[in-house]
Amino acid sequence: MYLAVGRIDKEGIEDLNYTLETALKTTPFWKEKFEGVEFDTLTPEALASLTDRVYITPHDIYKRDKVWPDYIRERRVFYTVMRTSGTTGKPKRVPYTVDDRFRTARQVEPWIREYMDKGDIIASFFPPLPSSSGMFAFGAFEALKAKSAYYQIPIQYLMNRNLLLKELRDIKPTALFCLLATAYNLGLILPDDIRADIQTIVVGAETLTPELAKATLELFENAVIIDNYGSTEDDLTGYRIITKKKTTRFYFRDSIVILKDTDDVYKEYKRMYITKVMKDGELTGLPLFNYDIGDLAKVVDGEVKNIIRVKDVVTLAGAKLHIDQLMEIVYNHPDLMDFVIIYHPLSPANPRPKAVIRVAYREKKPAGIEDEVRELIYEANNPVRYEVEESKQAELIIEAVPMEELRKDLPQRPGKTKRIYIAGRDV
């Protein structure tokens, strides 16, 4: 069984077919994927029926000679290349065109117009441009000509309360753009008068639980939360609004999202497949059809109420540490055999998420192996370095142990090789 949400009206399907026509003409990857498929019009029903053979995964993004359209590969249009953490030990690079910026603006326009278009002053703690989050936010507001001011706050100020307060008192912000961990931590350290001025908190990149949303809104009593669901590959796919009294469904404006049943373990959730839809005449940097990002959506009465983003991933203040990345690092290392992660997620009781990575060596412990593994992780996944080393909003610990001690004091599950153990639930 499946459900299709997003741009599934007549106009959306017309634009979907334009997007497909453009992709087939310009992109070898999609020409091969759709070979032999017969249809007059690509519909949500057709997309759902094709998920087993016509799809793209994060691993495919590395095939730039095939997944990038010819107008990108031949540099016939201007584009920005955004670097995002990879899932196999190296970064992904995603082209982002001017038309993509306009598309991002369309996706976020409803909440910008309602909450951020009245002379608001935004204190942005997103990484400096051209990070994906910073590019999406800045570009969308600029494209919409919103009546707002956008202040980039040096992330290092989070480590110095005096500098932070001096900056915030100078600009007098009414909105915060930041990762979830930043928002919650700011609520703990800011004085009452600054917190009272905050009317909007824009977050993303992490699973926002009801408990953490409630705790954040208790700290910022006059604010609402805009919870964005996005990725570098498809920018800001959807959003929902959270207040003290209610949480809306997720709205998807310029993407078609196919939601398909999973196994019995996740019977309340459906697997997400994302298709990017461009308006007639536009050119996207990266066409996407049935993007299998691995996320799960909770559907109630035909509406997406929540999205789980942690699947073989731990989140360190918004930066994602992927299982596949660690597999690549550990299994390709001549002295290492295996690993596990003990994860302390962000929560009201734990404002600083932590990951303890235990790596098992073969015989003799290699000198400096902990620092070597840490640097390999940072090389493959710069956002983790950023959150751990620069912003200090998360903690990453590397422990090297003999193989027989790898799973010491961890629960054993016969028949399953569990790698992530969550503190408070598993240990």
C-alpha positions in Angstrom: 0.0 0.0 0.0 1.1 3.5 -0.7 0.1 7.2 -0.2 1.1 10.1 -2.4 1.3 13.6 -0.9 2.7 17.0 -2.1 2.3 18.3 -5.6 -0.2 15.8 -6.9 -2.7 18.2 -8.4 -3.1 18.7 -12.2 -0.5 21.5 -12.4 1.9 19.5 -10.3 1.7 16.5 -12.6 2.1 18.7 -15.6 5.3 20.1 -14.1 6.4 16.6 -13.1 6.2 15.5 -16.7 8.2 18.6 -17.8 10.8 17.7 -15.1 11.0 14.1 -16.4 11.3 15.2 -20.0 14.2 17.4 -19.1 15.9 14.7 -17.1 15.6 12.1 -19.8 17.2 14.5 -22.3 20.0 15.7 -20.1 20.8 13.1 -17.5 22.3 9.6 -18.3 21.3 8.2 -15.0 17.5 8.8 -15.5 17.7 7.8 -19.2 18.9 4.4 -18.0 16.5 4.1 -15.1 13.4 4.8 -17.2 14.5 2.7 -20.2 11.6 0.4 -21.2 9.0 2.2 -19.1 5.9 3.0 -21.1 3.6 5.8 -20.1 1.9 8.8 -21.6 1.9 10.8 -18.3 4.0 10.2 -15.2 1.5 10.1 -12.3 1.9 9.6 -8.5 0.5 6.1 -9.1 3.2 5.4 -11.7 5.9 6.7 -9.4 4.7 4.4 -6.6 4.7 1.4 -8.9 8.2 2.1 -10.0 9.9 2.4 -6.6 11.5 -1.0 -7.0 13.3 -0.1 -10.2 13.2 3.6 -10.7 14.8 5.3 -7.7 18.0 7.0 -6.5 19.9 6.5 -3.2 22.5 8.7 -1.4 25.2 6.3 -2.7 24.2 7.2 -6.3 24.9 10.9 -5.8 28.6 10.2 -6.2 28.1 9.2 -9.9 28.4 12.8 -10.9 29.2 12.0 -14.6 25.7 10.3 -14.7 23.5 12.0 -12.1 24.4 15.6 -13.1 22.5 16.9 -16.1 24.6 17.9 -19.2 24.0 21.6 -18.6 25.7 21.2 -15.2 28.5 19.0 -16.4 29.2 21.3 -19.3 28.8 24.4 -17.1 26.2 26.0 -19.4 24.4 27.6 -16.4 25.6 29.1 -13.2 25.4 26.9 -10.2 26.6 26.6 -6.6 28.0 23.3 -5.5 27.0 22.5 -1.9 29.0 20.0 0.0 27.1 17.7 2.3 28.2 14.7 4.4 28.3 11.4 2.5 27.3 8.0 3.6 30.2 6.0 2.3 33.2 7.8 3.7 33.3 10.8 1.4 31.3 14.0 0.9 28.5 14.4 -1.6 28.5 17.4 -3.9 25.1 18.7 -5.1 24.7 21.5 -7.7 22.2 24.2 -6.9 20.9 26.5 -9.6 19.2 29.9 -9.5 15.9 28.1 -10.4 16.5 25.8 -7.4 16.6 29.0 -5.2 13.2 30.1 -6.6 11.9 26.6 -5.9 13.1 26.7 -2.3 11.4 30.1 -1.9 8.1 28.6 -3.1 8.5 25.7 -0.6 8.9 28.0 2.4 6.8 31.0 1.3 3.7 30.2 3.4 5.5 30.2 6.7 7.7 33.1 5.8 4.7 35.3 4.8 2.8 34.4 8.0 5.6 34.5 10.5 8.6 36.3 9.1 7.5 39.1 6.8 6.7 41.9 9.3 10.1 43.5 9.8 11.5 40.5 11.7 15.1 40.4 12.8 16.7 37.0 12.3 19.7 35.8 14.3 21.0 32.9 12.2 23.3 30.4 13.8 23.5 28.2 10.7 27.1 27.6 9.4 28.4 30.3 7.1 27.4 30.2 3.5 27.6 28.2 1.3 26.3 25.6 3.7 23.1 24.0 2.6 21.0 25.3 5.5 22.4 28.8 5.2 22.0 28.9 1.4 18.4 27.7 1.5 17.4 30.2 4.2 19.2 33.3 2.9 18.4 32.5 -0.8 14.7 32.0 -0.1 14.2 35.2 1.9 16.1 37.1 -0.8 14.1 35.6 -3.6 10.8 36.4 -1.8 11.9 39.9 -1.0 10.7 39.3 2.5 10.5 42.2 4.9 13.2 40.8 7.2 16.7 41.3 8.3 19.1 38.4 8.3 22.1 38.5 10.8 24.7 35.8 10.6 26.0 35.1 14.2 29.5 33.6 14.5 28.9 30.1 15.9 31.9 30.6 18.2 29.8 33.1 20.2 27.9 30.1 21.6 31.0 29.3 23.6 31.3 32.8 25.0 28.1 34.0 26.8 29.4 37.6 27.1 30.0 38.0 23.4 26.7 36.3 22.6 24.7 38.6 24.8 26.4 41.7 23.5 25.7 40.7 19.9 22.0 39.8 20.6 21.3 42.9 22.6 22.8 45.0 19.7 20.6 43.4 17.0 17.5 42.7 19.1 16.4 39.5 17.3 12.8 38.4 17.0 13.6 35.0 15.3 16.2 32.3 15.6 17.5 30.2 12.7 19.5 27.3 14.1 19.9 23.6 14.7 17.6 22.0 17.4 20.5 21.7 19.9 21.3 25.3 19.5 17.7 26.5 20.1 17.4 24.4 23.2 20.8 25.5 24.6 20.0 29.2 23.9 16.8 28.8 25.9 18.9 27.6 28.8 21.4 30.5 28.8 19.6 33.6 27.4 18.1 36.1 29.9 14.3 36.5 30.1 14.0 39.7 28.1 15.8 38.3 25.0 13.9 35.1 25.1 10.6 37.0 25.4 11.3 38.8 22.1 11.7 35.6 20.1 8.6 34.9 18.2 9.8 32.3 15.7 12.3 29.5 15.9 13.3 27.8 12.6 14.9 24.4 13.0 15.6 21.3 11.0 18.0 18.4 10.2 16.9 16.4 13.2 13.9 14.4 14.5 12.0 16.8 16.6 10.2 14.8 19.4 7.1 16.2 21.1 9.0 16.2 24.4 11.8 18.4 23.1 9.5 20.7 21.2 7.5 21.2 24.4 10.6 21.9 26.5 11.9 24.4 23.9 8.6 26.3 23.8 8.5 26.4 27.6 11.8 28.3 27.4 10.6 30.6 24.6 7.1 31.4 25.8 6.1 33.7 22.9 7.6 31.6 20.1 6.3 29.1 17.5 8.6 26.5 16.0 8.9 26.0 12.2 10.2 22.4 11.8 11.7 22.0 8.4 12.3 18.6 6.8 15.0 19.0 4.2 18.1 17.6 2.6 20.8 19.1 0.4 19.6 16.9 -2.5 16.0 18.3 -2.4 16.4 21.4 -0.2 13.4 22.1 2.0 11.0 19.3 1.1 8.4 20.0 3.8 7.6 21.8 7.0 5.2 21.8 9.9 4.3 24.4 12.6 4.5 23.6 16.3 2.9 25.7 19.0 2.2 25.0 22.7 -1.4 24.0 21.7 -1.0 22.1 18.5 1.2 20.6 15.8 0.2 20.8 12.2 0.8 18.1 9.6 3.8 18.3 7.3 3.2 20.4 4.1 5.0 19.4 0.9 4.8 22.1 -1.8 7.2 21.4 -4.6 7.9 17.7 -4.2 5.9 14.6 -4.6 6.4 12.2 -1.7 5.4 8.5 -2.1 4.8 6.8 1.3 5.0 3.0 1.2 4.3 0.4 3.8 7.3 -1.0 5.7 7.7 -4.2 7.6 5.9 -5.0 10.9 8.6 -3.5 13.0 7.6 0.0 11.7 3.9 -0.7 11.0 2.9 2.9 12.1 5.5 4.4 9.7 5.9 4.5 5.9 9.1 4.7 3.9 9.6 8.0 2.1 10.5 8.3 -1.6 11.0 12.0 -2.7 10.5 13.3 -6.3 11.6 16.8 -7.1 9.2 18.8 -9.2 10.3 21.9 -11.3 8.1 24.4 -13.0 8.0 24.5 -16.8 11.2 26.1 -18.1 13.3 25.7 -14.9 16.5 23.8 -14.6 17.4 22.0 -11.4 21.0 21.1 -10.6 20.0 17.5 -9.5 16.9 15.8 -10.9 15.4 13.3 -8.4 12.8 10.6 -8.8 11.9 8.4 -5.9 14.8 9.5 -3.8 15.2 6.7 -1.2 16.8 8.7 1.6 15.9 6.1 4.3 13.6 8.3 6.4 10.3 7.1 7.8 7.0 9.1 8.1 4.2 8.6 10.6 0.9 8.9 8.8 -2.4 9.5 10.6 -5.6 9.8 8.6 -3.7 10.3 5.4 -1.5 13.1 6.7 2.2 13.1 7.7 2.4 13.9 11.4 6.1 13.1 12.1 9.3 12.1 10.3 12.0 9.9 11.8 15.4 10.9 10.5 17.6 8.6 12.6 18.0 5.3 10.7 21.5 3.8 10.9 22.5 7.4 11.9 23.3 9.3 15.0 22.8 13.1 15.1 25.3 15.3 16.8 23.6 18.8 17.1 22.3 18.4 13.5 25.4 16.8 11.9 24.7 13.2 11.0 27.2 10.4 11.7 26.4 7.5 9.3 26.9 3.8 10.0 28.1 3.4 6.4 30.8 6.0 6.9 32.2 4.2 9.9 32.1 0.9 8.1 34.1 2.3 5.3 36.7 3.7 7.8 36.9 0.7 10.1 36.8 -2.2 7.6 39.3 -0.6 5.3 41.8 -0.1 8.1 44.4 -2.8 8.4 44.4 -2.8 12.2 40.7 -2.5 13.0 38.0 -5.2 13.0 34.7 -3.8 14.1 32.9 -1.0 16.0 29.8 0.0 18.0 28.3 3.4 18.9 26.9 4.3 22.3 24.7 7.3 21.6 23.5 9.9 24.1 20.8 11.8 22.1 19.7 15.4 22.6 17.0 15.7 25.3 15.9 18.1 27.9 18.0 16.2 30.4 21.0 16.1 28.0 21.5 19.4 26.1 24.8 18.2 24.6 24.4 15.0 22.4 27.3 12.6 22.6 28.5 9.6 20.6 31.1 7.1 22.0 32.6 5.1 19.2 34.2 1.9 20.3 36.6 0.5 17.7 38.1 -3.0 18.1 41.7 -3.6 17.0 43.2 -6.9 15.9 46.1 -7.7 18.1 48.2 -4.9 19.4 46.7 -1.4 19.8 48.0 0.9 17.1 49.6 4.1 18.4 47.4 7.1 18.0 44.5 5.1 16.6 41.8 7.2 18.4 43.1 10.4 16.8 43.4 8.7 13.4 39.8 7.5 13.4 38.6 10.9 14.5 40.4 12.6 11.7 39.1 10.1 9.1 35.5 10.8 10.4 36.1 14.6 10.1 37.6 14.2 6.6 34.6 12.2 5.4 32.0 14.3 7.3 33.0 17.9 7.9 29.7 18.9 9.6 30.6 16.6 12.5 33.9 18.4 12.9 32.0 21.6 12.8 29.5 20.7 15.6 32.0 18.9 17.8 35.2 21.0 17.4 34.0 24.5 16.6 30.5 24.9 18.1 31.1 22.6 21.0 27.4 21.6 20.9 28.2 17.9 20.7 30.8 15.4 21.9 32.6 12.7 20.0 34.6 10.1 21.9 36.8 7.4 20.3 37.7 4.4 22.3 40.0 1.6 21.0 39.6 -1.8 22.7 40.5 -5.4 22.1 37.9 -7.3 20.1 36.7 -9.3 23.1 35.8 -6.1 24.9 33.9 -4.4 22.0 30.4 -5.3 23.3 31.3 -5.4 27.0 28.3 -4.3 29.1 26.1 -4.0 26.0 22.9 -6.1 25.6 23.2 -9.0 23.2 20.5 -9.8 20.7 20.8 -13.2 19.1 20.7 -13.2 15.4 21.2 -9.5 15.0 24.3 -7.4 14.8 23.3 -4.2 16.5 25.7 -1.3 16.2 23.9 1.7 17.8 23.1 1.5 21.5 21.1 4.4 22.8 21.7 5.5 26.4 18.5 5.4 28.4 16.9 2.9 26.2 19.5 0.2 25.3 22.1 0.8 28.0 
